[in-house]
């Protein structure tokens, strides 16, 4: 799927690129020869072996950045590196997310008794506040005036109107907050940068480490490979226009209720 609106030599940034969906976004963007530099960020790029291998094979097109969305200094430093290199971003895709962390005892809650302040804080910082902080520092790199997209991976469970099963308080709440942040950002961008489209994207259940504990309940035909997920999401991104800014789209291009 070609991001046809990105001009020859245009650049992209994939945030949360060390594995899973983010890593596959890097791979598929590098496969598009009209895209110039691909910037890939994660917390520890020096330890991301797959990213390091892609960088070695990219002929200088892939540039790695240290970025932790819970540490704003790393976000501003990463943005400054792109700015200093005269980067002209046309797509910023936030793929980083948090659902569970066994080391910190964080897991999706089935009952209200399982909700903890620590879990709420961790998920809201990564899933909701993180992409907004990225927007704050990287949106000035869209000042070229060309069509551009700022997107973040959300989740259907963040839809209030589509919530029929309950549970997963912190994850649902953080993704609902992300959707509101993106919608609010789109309202502001319509005034300040009308060529920029801002969107929330639902990837579907993807075969990654995040989904591993829940695969037994997912029908085989509804569990996507990272390659398929990214191919589908690039198709959605490719079809966006400023009229779609502030909307929430599923992997098949259908709008999801708030």
N, C-alpha and C positions, 0 to 999 in steps of 0.2 A: 504494500500500500504506500503510495507516494504522497508525501506532504507537498503537494504541488504548489501551494501558495508561498512556500519558503523560497526566496530567491536564490539563485546560484551563489554558493558561498555562505548562505545564511547559517546561523549557529543555533544549537539547542543546548539546554541544560536539563539533565535528569538528576533529581535529588532523591537519595535513597537508592543508590545504584549498585550496591555491593552484591545483591542476590535477588532471586525471585523476579517479580514483574519489572523492577527498576533495571536490573541487569539486562533483561531481555529488551527493554526499551533502548538501551545503549546499543545492543547488538543490531537491532533492526534500523536504528537511525544511521549507524555506521554503514549499513548496507545500501544506503541511498546516496549515490555519488554526488548529487547536487548540493548536499549538505556539507558545509565546511567543517569547522571545529565542533566536536561534541564534548561538552563539559559534563563530567560525571562526579557527583559528590556523595560522600558517606562519612560516617564517623571516623573510620580507620582505613583509609585507602591503601596504606602500606601493607595491611594485612588481607586485603581483598584480592586473593590470587586470581580469580577469574577476570576481574577488572584489570589487574596488572598485565595479564596475558593479552587481553584485547588491546591495551595501550601499546604493547610491544608490536602487535600486528597491524596497527592502524596507520602506520606511515606518518605519525605525528598529528593525526586528526583528533585523537582522544586525549583529553587533558583531565587529570584527576584533581579533585579539590577535597580538602578536609572540611566537613560541615556537620555539626551536631545541632539539630533544631532546638534543643533545650539549652544551648549555649550561644547567646546572640553574638558574642564576639567572633565566634567561628563563622557565623553567617555573614557578618559584615566584612570579615577578612576575605572570605571566598568571593563575595561580590566585588571587592576591590581588586582582586587578582584578575577577574574577568574584565573589569573596567580598564585596568592598567594594560591589558593585552589588546585593548580596543575591540573588545567583543561586541558583536551586534546580535543579540539574542532575538529569536523569532518564536521559540517555544520554551517554556519552563514547565516541567512536569514534576510534580511532587508525588513520589511513590512510597516514601517512608511511612510506616504505620506500625502501631502496636496493638495487639489483641491479648496476648498472654506472655508471661515471663516467669517461668518456673523458679528461677533463681531469686526472684523477689516475691514469690507467692502470689503473683497476679494471674488471674484466670477469669474467664467470662462467668458472671454471676447468674445462678439459676433462681435465687431468692434474694429478697431485700436484706436478709441477715448476712449475706455474703459480701455486701458492698463495704468497701473500706476507703477511708480518705486517701490512703497511699495509692490504691488502684485508680481512683478517680483522678488524682493529681497527675499520675504518670501518663494516663491515656489522653487526658485533655491537653497536656503539654506537648505531646508528640503529634497527636492526630488533629487537633484543632488549632492551638496556638502556633505550632511549628510552621505550617504552610503560610500563615499570615505573616509571621516574622520573615520568612523567605520573600514574600511579596514586598514587604516594606523595603528590603535592601536590593532586590533584583529588578523591580519594575522600572527604575530609572534607565536600565539597559534596553528598554523597549522604546526609548525616546526617538528612534530613527523614523517613526511614522509609518513604517510598513505594517501590513497585517501581522498580528502576533497572537499567540494563545498562552494564557496562564491557566493551567489545569492542575487538579489534585485528585488523587485516588480517594474516593469516598466509599460508601457501601450502602446497599439498599436498606440494611437494618437501621440506618440513620434516618430513614423516612418516618415521620410521625404518622402520616396518613396510611402507611403500609404496614404499621406495626400491629400484628395480630397475635404474636406468640409471647411477647414480653421477654423478660430476662435481659442479660447482657447490658446491664445498666450503663456501665462506664463506656463501653464501646459504642452503643447506640447514641448515648448522650454526646460523646466527643465527635462522632460523625455528623450528628444533627447540628452541633455547634460549627463544625467546619463548613457545612452547607450554608448556614446563615452568614458566616464570615465571607464566603465567596460571593454570595448574592449581594451582600452589602458592598463588597469591593467592586462588583460589576456596576453598581449604581454610580459609584464615584468615578470609575474609569470611563463611563459613558460621557462624563463631562470633561475629564482631564486627558484621556487617551482613547478616543472613540474607535481607533483601529485595533484595539486589544480586546479579545474575547476571553472571558473568564468562565470556567465551567467546572462542575463536579462530575466525576466519572465513577460509575459502578462497574467493576471488572468481571463480575460473576465469580463463582468459587473457583479458585485457581490452585493447581497442584504445587504448592510452595510449603515452606516450613510453617507459615502462619496457619495454614489449613490442615496440617497433618493430624492434629488430635480429633478433627471433626469429619474426616473423610468417610468413615463408616456410615454416616447418615446422608451422604450425598450420592444420588444416583450417578452411575458411571458417565452417562451422557451429559450430565450437568457439571462435571468436573473438567475444567479446561486446562490444557497445558499452558505454561507461560507464553510459548510461541503463539498459540491461538489467541490467548487473551490480548496480547500486545497488538497483534495484527488487527483484531477487531476494534480495539480502542483507537489505534491510529486511523482506522476508517472513520470512526466517529469524529475524531479531531479534525480529520481532513474535510469533513462536511460542515464544520461549524462556521458561522458568520457572526458579526457583531449583534445581529438580531437575536442570537441564541445566548448572548452573554448573561450570566447569572442563573443559568439553568442546570438541571441535574439529569444526566443521561446514563442509561444502561449500556452495556456492551453491544447491544443490537441497535442502538440509536434511538430507542424509545425513551420518552421523558418519564421521569419518576416523580410521583407527587412528593411535596415537601412533608 
